[in-house]
Amino acid sequence: ARESGGKLIIQCKDARKVIIFVETSAVQDALKLVRACAFVDTIEPKFFGTQHESDARYPNSWQYDARYEYKCWLESWLSLRKGNHSTPPWRLSDTNRGYELCASYPEFLIMPTSVGDGIITAAASFRAEARVPTLTWASTRDTASIWRASQPKVGVQGNINVSDEALIRAIGFVENADNGCHVIDCRPKTSASANRLGGQGGYESKDRYKDISITFANVPNIHSVRDARDKLVHLAAQTPTRNSHHSSTTWNSIHADLALSTLTTCDSDHDDATPVGGNFNDDEARHIGKIDLCWHAAIEDTKWLLFVRRILAAGWDVAYKVHRFRSRVLVHCSHGWDRTSQVVSLAQLLLVGETRTLRGFARLVEKDFVAFGHPFLTRCGHGAAHHDDQQSPIFLQWLDAVWQLANQYPTHFEFDSRFLIVLADHVYSCRFPTFLFDSVRDRDALFKNQHISNFSVWDYLLTNASKLENPLYEPDSAQEVLLPPLSSILRGVSLWNDFHLRYAASPSVDPDILRRWLVEPSVIHSNTFDGSENKLQDKEDPDLYLEPIPHTRAPWAVRLAQAQREVQAWQRKAKVSTSRADQSKLFNMLVEPSAADSSEIDDAPSTTSSPRPSDLNGTKETSSLSNIVDAA
């Protein structure tokens, strides 16, 4: 917050800018009051997020419990091996009970059965922050699994640790597996080498870690992500649009303020780089916003979308190795709590359909971000009076990557943009203690010791699930692996306009179209307009203002959602359960209207361009995707 001539300007972390006009004599007092409310020294019971009463309907339903997770996995693993008395490959270890081994890990860890607690403790001393390799997901079919850790402390002198080597070997060759352990280092190799030269880090050497393969995913660090987000926010806040009311004075001020490297007709490294629009005369320049003219280039130049593609590619690579080769994959970065959390959780979203449901998604976040120590307090800067160098929107970047998948494959996700936006807002709102701390240990120290109820953000979201569910979701997809070609995912990455541009200075959607989408769904889908004035006949429903803006839903998606609702309504009335074949017939009838219907519906999709629901289905684990990839 800062004062400027009788105005109090507050720049919010969610990209909003609030301007409060006060009397000049009271500006300093108002500024002190705002800072006193916004910046706190410690998170205490008086902090707003700790004042909620627990909801008895869902007590601690989202918290990650390694013991419970292992019990469920073991039951499934044993059920597939009836009569076979083989020993499970993984076991539950209590070496971190009381957080004595690693303060940022869960109390109970899942480890290879063949490795004793002594080896685990010795290996932890060789990993940054004692974040020893541990299991985060495992298949019940075989030993395919995902592991996470921090970087080894190799250093300039090439330090070694035989216990760490033994642990990696046990992970790679469990049950006589023959392909070893795949290591995915999320960092660029140059960064990993720099950490090694710094004396406190490095990466696994194939000379010491036999039979491993290592890949560097080139995911940027927290500083690059923060800079990209800042550029994106700045770009959205200063976006001129084509407007016939722009005066030459307005245009000149815009031209002077927006010195962005994207607005060039050639590479910025060349001396002859000139601004885009430089060939326009003065009259044309008054009517055309230079940013709008090369909007997508400007977005790409922030590198935000590039970085989102990087973590998507890394997550896909992990999922592909696990699904295609049934491998054990170890993922780490420097400390193992930022990029590692992003990559392993994206891999699970692709592999496990349950994680794409509301409940499963909540458990995924609780496990790989909250329980495994993503430092929300440090990265979000809750209560921090200054912009610390360790602040970075890592979790928001991950939510953006999740949105990319949900936007491209809507039938596979029980939630859509609305759910992710509400979740993103509460990362910074501090209404709930879910994202207030750097570790579960810190959270437990406050809530257990002071007997304060822990009302999670997930309880709040579940209570409002009916407003946040995705109408395009197909429950059968929960049994499917979502592993499309990587190129199709990366080429489909686009700006999450619903989130990033909702406070932008200029609209990205025609306000008249937006108004039509913020009304009763039945009116939207029937497209019933007053012919004379082209106005909607029904009244606006203020409860539906969470509806995504139009560019996130194509006409075919709108009709498919309506088709699903009509099928459900028909089922309720007839009190019968239709088969999938019957539903498909109804979908075809509704998605492809007759010639008579299409004359009444302006945006009816053509039969040649409208995708079927089956076109968006994922790949089951028994599918022939591997054969297709091999053939390619």
N, C-alpha and C positions, 0 to 999 in steps of 0.2 A: 504494500500500500504506500502511496505517496500523495502529497498535496500539490496542487497547481492552481494558484490564483482563485481561491474560493471553491475549488473542486477537490474531492477526495477520490483518487483513482485506485481501484483495487483490481489487480490482475490475479485471477483465480487459476488454480492448477488444472481445471478442466477446460481452459481456454476462454472462459468468460471474462469480460472486462466490465466492472461495475463502476459507475461514476455517480458520486453522491455530491450534491450541491449544498454547501453549508455557508453560513456567514463567515466572512474572512477572519473575524476575530476568534471564531470557534474551531477553525480548521485544525490547529495543533492539538486541541483537546480531543477532537473527534478521532484524529489519527492515533493518539495514545490509547484511546478506548478500543479501537479496532485491533491494534497490535496486542493489547492485553487479552482480548478474547481469542485471537487467532493463534498466538504463540504461547505455548506452555512449556515449562521446564521438564516436567515429567508427566507420564500418563498415570493419573491417580483416580480413585473412585469418583471424584467430582467430574472427571472427563465424561463428555456426553455419551460416548459409546458404551460406558459401563453402567448406565442407569436403566437399561431395559429390564423388564421382568421376563423371566424365562417362560416360554410357551410350553405348557405341559403336554400338548399334543405331540410334539416332536423333540423330546428331551435328548440332546446330544446326538441327534440322528445323523449328523454329518461328520463328526469327528473321526479321524483316521485312527484305527486301533489295529496295530500289526498282529496282535494275537488273534483277533477275530478274523482278519483277512487271511491269515495263515490257516486257521481252522477251516474256513470255507474252501480254500484252495486244496487243502489236504483231503477233505471229504470228496471233492470232485475228482481229485487225482486217484484216490483209492477206488471210487465207484467205477472208474474205467478199467480197473485191474482186479476185478473180482476173481478170487482163486489164485492170484499171483501175489506172493508174499515178498515182493521186492521192497527195498528200502527207499523211501522218498529221497530225491536228490537234494532237497533243501530242508533246513531246520530253523527253528526259532532260537535266537540267541538273546540273552539278557545281559550281555557285556556292557550295555549302555544304561543299565538301570540307574535311576537317579541322575542321568545325564553326566555320569562320571567320565565316560570315554570321549564323547563329543557333545558339546552343549547345543549344537544346532541340528541334531538328529533326533528321531523318535527314540523312546526308551528301549524298544524291542526291535531288533533287526533280524532279517531273514538272510541266512548264510548257507554255503554248501555244507552238506552233512559231514563230509570228510574233513572239514577244517575245525580245529578246536578253538576255544576262546583265547588261548594263549597266542596263537598265530594272529587272530583278529586284533588283539591289543597291540601286538608288535607291528602289524601292518599299518594300524592307524597312526602310529608315530611317524610314519614315512609319507603321510598324505597331508596336504594343507588343511588346517583347522581340524585335523584328525578325522576327516570325512572319508572313512574307509569304504572300499567297494562293497555295496550291499544291494540286495534285490529290490526292485520296485514293481516288476510285473513278470509273471511266468505263465506259460501255457500249461494246461492240465493234460494235454496230449503227449507231450514229450518234454525235452529240456530247453526248448526255445524260450528265451527270457531276456529281460532288459535289466541292466545293472547301472548304478550311478555312483559317482565318487568325485573327488577333487584331484588336482594335479599331484603327481609324485614329486617329492623334494629331491630331485636329481642334482641340481646345482651345477656350478662350473666344474667341480671336481668329479662329477659323475658318480655321486653317492648311490649305493645299492642297499637293498633290504630284502633279504632272502624270504622273509615271511610274506611280504607283499607279492613277491614273485610266486610263491607257493599258492597264495590265495587266487591270483589270476589264473594260474595253471589249473587249480581245482575247478574254477568256474568254466574254463574252456573245455576241459576234458572230462566233465562229469558223465558218468555212465558210459564210458568208452567212446564218447563223441570224437569224431575224427577231423573236425574243422577248426578246433581251437576257439579262441576268443577274438572277436572283432572289437577294436577300440575306436570309438568316434570321439576325437578331440574337437570340441566345438570351435576352438580358436583358429585363426590363421596360423600357419606354421611359423611365420615370422614372429608372431606374438608369443607363441610357445617357446621359441628359441630365445627370445628376449627375456622371458621369465627365468629361463635356465641360466642365462648369463647374469641375471640379477642375484642368483645364489639361493633363491627360495622356491624354485619351481622347476618346470621342465615337462618332459613327456616320456612315455615308455620307450626304451631302446630295444630294438629287436635282437640285439646282442645278448641282453639279459632276459628279456621276456620272450622265451622261445614260442614259436608257432602262433604268434599273434599277427594280425594285420591292423594297421592303423591308418585312419583317414582324418584329414583336417577339414572341418566343415566351413571354415571362413566366416563364422558368425561374428559380427562386430561386438565390441565391448560396450559397457554401459555409457561411456562418454560419447561414443559415436551415436548411440541410440538417442541419448538426450539431445544432442545437437540436431539430429534429424527431426525430432519432435518439435523442437523450438522453431526450426525453419518452417515446418508445416503450419504451426500455429500462426507464425508471423505472416505466412502467405495467405492463409484464410482471412486474417484480420485486415489485410490490405489488398483486397481483390476488387479492382474496378470492373464494371460490366458495361456492356454496350447500352448506352442510354442517351436518348435524343436530348435530354436536358443538361448534359455535361457542357459546361462552358469552357472556353479556352483557358481560363484561369484555373478551373478545377483540373483540367487535363495537365497543365504544366506542373501543378503541385504533385499530381500523381506521378508524372514522369520523373520528377526530381526525387521523390521519396523511394521509388521502387528500383533500386540499383541491384538487380538480381542477375546472377550469372546465367540463369536460364534464358534470359531474354536476348539471346544472341543468335545470329544466323550462322555462326560457325563456331568451331571449338574455341573456348575461352583462352587457350594457350597461344592462339595466334594474335598478332598485333592488329590485324585488320578486322577483328570482331566488331560487328555493329549491331545495335539494338534491333530486335524484330519490330517491324512496323516502321523502320527508318525510311522506307520508300513511300510511305503514305504522305499525302499532302496535309496541310493543317486542318482542312475541313474533315477529311476522313479520320484524322487522329482524334478529333473531338468526339467521335461517335464510336470508336473502337477501343476497348480496353486492351492494352498490350498483354496483360496477364491472361485475359480470357482468350486472346488470339493463340497463345501457346500454353494453354492451361495444363495439359497433360505433361508437356515437357517441364513445366515449372514444378509440378508435383514430383516427377521422377527425379528432378535435380535435388530435391530435399533428401533423397536416398531413403526415405521412410519405406517406400514400397520395395525397394531393393533389399533392405534388411528383413522385411517380412518374408520375402521370397527365400532368403537365406535360411531362416529357421524352418520354413515349410520344407525346403529341400532336405535339410538335415533330418527332420522328423520323418520324412518319407523314406530316406535312406535307411534309417534304423528299422522302420516297419518292414521295409522290403527284405532286408537281411534276415529279420526274424521270421517273416512269413514264408519267404521263398526258400531260404536255406536252412531254416529251423536253427538258427545260430544263437549263441549267447553274445550279446552286444553290451559292452561297457561304455558308458557315455560320461564324459567329464569336461570341464573347462578349467578355469583357474581355481575358484573356490567351490564350484559345484553347486551353487545355489541360484544362479541367474540363467545363463544359457542352457545349463544342464536341465533345469526344471522345465524350460520351454520345450526343449527337444524331446525329452522322454515322454512328456505329457501329450505332445502332438502325435508321437508314434502310437501311443495307446488310443488316442481318438481314432486313428486310422485302423487299428487292429481290432478294437473291442467295441462292438455296437452299444453295449450298455453305457459306456462313457459318453455317448451322444444323447443320452436321456437326461432329464433334469436332475434326478437323484444321482445317477452315475457321474455326471459332470461335476456335481458338488463334491462327491467323494474323491474324484480325481484331483481337484484343486486343493482340497484339504490334505491329501496325501503328498503330492509332489511339489506343492508350493508352501503350504502352511507347516505340515509336519516335518518336511525335510528342509526347513529353515530358509526359505526365501526371505530376505530381510525387508519386510514391508515398511517397517518404521523408518529405516535408513533410506530406502529407495523412494518412498513417497514423501519423506520429510515432514511427517505429522508433527505439528507444533514447532517446526524449525523456523527461526526468525530470519535465517539467511539461506540463500541457495547453495547448499552444500555440494561439494564436488562428487559426492557419492549418491546424489539423487539421480534417478533415471526411471523412465516409464516402462520398465521391463514387463510388468504384468499387463499393462495396456497394450503393449506390442504383441504379447501372446494372445490376448483377446482379439486383436485385429486379425491375427493368423487364423484363429478359430472361426471368426466371421467369414473369412475368405472361403473356408471349406463349407460352412453352412450356407453361404450364398450360392456356391457353385453346385452343391448337392443337397438341396433343401429337404428331399424326402428322407434323408438319413439322420436328420437332427430333430429332436423333439422341441427344440427352442430355436429362436431366430434372432434377428437384430435387436428386438425390443428387450429381450432377456439380457443380452450381453451389454447393452447400453445401461440398463439399470444396475447391473453388477459393476460396470466400470465406474459409474457415478459414486457408488458406495465404497470404492477403494479409497476415495479421498473424503467422503462425507463424514467419516468417523462416527456414524450412527451406530455401528456395530463393532464389537471387538475383534471380529474375524481377521481384519487386516491391519491391526494396530501395532503388532509386535514383530520383532525380528525372529523369534523362535517360539516354539510351544513351551519351552522351559520358562521364558519370560512371561508368557500368558498365564501359565499355571501358577507362577509365583504370585501374581496379583489376584487371580480369581479364587484359587484354592485357599490361600493363606488368609484372605480377607472375606471369604465366604460370599462372594459376589456371583450372581447368576450370569451365565454366559449365553446370552440370546444371540444366536448366530444370524448372519445375513441370509443363510440358506433357509432358516425358518420363515423369515419374512418373504423370501421369494416363493417358497412353497405355498404360503398362504394366498399369494396372488398368482398362482400358476395358471389359472384359467385365462388371465390376460396376457400371459407371456408364452403360451404354447404355440408351436408352429402348426398351422392347419394343414400343411403339406406333408407332415411327417407320416411315414409308413412304419408301423411298429415291427413289421417283419424284417426291416433292415437292421434291427438290433442284433440279429444273428449273423450279420454279414461283415466281412472285412471290406473296408473302403480303401482300395489301393489302385486308383486310376493311374494312367501314365503321368509321370511327373511333369512332362511338358504341358499337359492340359491344365494342371493346377497352376503352374507358374505363369502361363500365358493368360490365365483367367483372373489373375490378381488385379484388383482395382481399388480405388480409394473408398474407404468406408465412409461415405458421405453422411449417412445418418448420424454418425458420431463426430467426425472431424469437422464437418461444415455446419453443424446445427447453430453455432454462434458466429458464423462467418459474416463479414460485412456486406456481402452481396449474395443474392439467392442463386442456388444451383438448380432450382425447380420452379417452373411457372407457378406463381401463387394461386392462380385460378385452378390449376390441376391439383395442387396440394389441398385446396379447400374441399375439393370433391372427394379426396381420399380420407378426410377427417370426418366422415359421416357414417351412418349406419351401413354395415357391410352389405345388407340385402340391396340397398340402393346402389352401392358401388358396382356390385356384380351384375345387376340387371340393367345398369346404365339407362335408367328411366329419367329422361330429362324433360323439362318444360320446353317444348319445341320453339316457342316464340322467343324466349329470353335465354334458352340454354342453361337454365338453373335447375338444381336438384329439387325435387318436389318434397322430399322428406326433411326433417329437422336434423341439425347436427347433434351428435351425441358427445358431450364433453368427456365421457369416460373412455373414449377410443382415441385419445390423443397420443397414445403410445404406438399407434399404427405406423409402420415404416412408410417413408415417403415413396412416391411412385417408382423411382428409378430402380428400386430393389426388387420389384416384382413385374415380370413381363406379363402381357395379357394372357398367355396360356397358363401361367401360374395362378392368376386370378380365377380363371375358369376351373382349373383343377381343384383349387381350394373350395370353390362353390360346389363342385361335384362331390367332394368328400362330405361336405356338410349335408347335402341332399341325400346321399346314401345313408348317412347316420340317422337322419330324420326318418327316412323310409323304414329303416330297421326298427326304430323305436315304435313307429306306428303299427307296423306289421307284426312286431314282437317275434321276429325270426332272425336267425343269423345267416346271412348270405355267404355263399362261398366266394373265394377270390375270383373265380371265373365270372360269377354273376356281377360282382363289383366292377370287374373290368369292362363288362358290357355297358354298365351304367356310365362308367367313366368315358367310354368311347362316344356314347350318345351325348353326353354333356360337354365333353371337350371339343367334339366336332359337331357343331350345330348344323341343322339342315339348311338348305338354301333359303327357305322361308324365314328361319330364325336369324340367319346372318344378315338379312336385309334390315332387321330391326336392331341389330347390335353392331355398333360402329367398329368396335375393336375385336370382333370375333377372329380368332386365329385361323389361318388357312389349314387345310388338311395336309398340305405338303410340308409345312414348316413347324407344326405343333408337335413337340416331343411327347412320347407316351410316358406314363409313370415308370414303365419298365426300363426306359432309356436311361433313367437316373439311378437305377439300382446299383448297389455296390457289388463286389465280387465275394462270393462265398469262399470259405477256406478250401472247399473241395472243387473249386472251379478250375478252369484251364488257363488262368491268367499266366501262370509260369510258362506254359507251352507257347502262348502268344508272344511273351517277352523273348523266349528263346528263338522263336522264328524271326522276330524282328532283328 
